Amino acid sequence: MNSLIGKIRRALKIEKPIVDESNLHLIEAFPAQVREDVITVLSGLPFDPHSYQRNCYSVKVSGEQLIIPYRVYHEIPKIRSAQLTASQNELLQCILTRHSDGLVRQQSLERIIRSKRPWVPAYVVQLAGEYVVEILSVIEQNLNSLDDKIYSEFLTENREFFSATAQRIDSYWDCYYREMQREGYPGFRVLRYFRDVADKDK
């Protein structure tokens, strides 16, 4: 992956240096088939002041490895998105589901949650394993709108990632939300849906 970024960095310098260096790693967060659109999206992102200390998670989508940051730190007012197409804006919203601001993550999730793109579960499932109960509620409220097939394919291709997500859901409930009955906690209802669709491929 580092060699890929190096090649893209050199190509951008030759053609048009439109992507800030702090954002180049985000190319790895999406499949190669949408790389041109991703570069267009990245050209509208400002400098990320904490890019150097990023931590990432790795998943596969249709056999292709994606490396996605746990957090990004862009100043939202500085993002240039007016000229993006609908599909490019969806890529931007996926990136912003990783934002350090929980409200930004929630709003971006609301904009992509019903998408049929095969890489979107890589962002939605990660959010299910985080601690913000309002975000879990957004996922739960949209379960009937999710595409069972793409979630089933993603979860079966990423069993270790799914297992770690399930453990985090349980841990965050135990740590922060024990006053809420397990059956009333949205994280467990989301987890039940994920397990049900993953079991369909067995």
Residue, then its C-alpha position, 0 to 999 in steps of 0.5 A: m500500500n505504501s508503494l501505491i501511495g508513492k506512485i500516486r504522490r508522484a503522479l499527482k506532482i507530475e499532473k496537478p498537485i491538488v491533494d494535500e499530502s496529509n490526505l493521500h492515505l485516504i486513497e487506500a480507504f476505498p476500492a481502486q475502481v473509484r480512485e479517480d472520484v476519491i482523488t477529486v474528493l480529496s482535492g477538496l479536503p483541507f490539511d488534516p493537522h493530526s494525519y501524522q498520528r493516525n491509527c487505522y483499521s483494515v477490512k476487505v471489500s470484494g477481496e480488496q484490502l482497504i485501510i481506513p483511519y479511525r479518525v480524521y480531523h478536517e475543519i468542516p467549514k474549509i471542505r470544498s464540496a460544492q462541485l462534487t457529484a452525488s457519488q463523490n459526495e457519498l465518498l466524502q460522507c464516508i470519510l467524515t464518518r471517521h471525523s473526531d466530532g461525534l455529531v459530524r459522524q452521526q450526520s454523515l452516517e445519516r447521509i450514507i446509511r441507505s447506500k447500496r455501495p459495497w464499501v459502505p458497510a466498512y464504515v457503518v459496521q465500524l460505527a456500530g462498534e463505537y460508544v455514541v449511543e445516538i449513532l447506534s440509534v441511527i443504524e438501528q432505525n435504518l436496519n430495514s433499509l440496509d441491503d442484506k446482501i452487501y452486509s452479509e458479504f462484508l461480514t462474512e469476508n471480515r469475520e475477525f473484524f466483526s467479532a471485534t465489533a461485537q466485543r466492543i458493543d458489549s464492552y461499551w454497554d457494560c462500561y457506559y450504559r448498564e443502566m439500560q437493559r440489554e434488550g433496550y440497548p440499540g447496539f445489541r439490536v444492531l448486532r442481532y441484525f448483523r449476525d442474522v445476515a451473516d448467518k445467511d451465507k452459512 
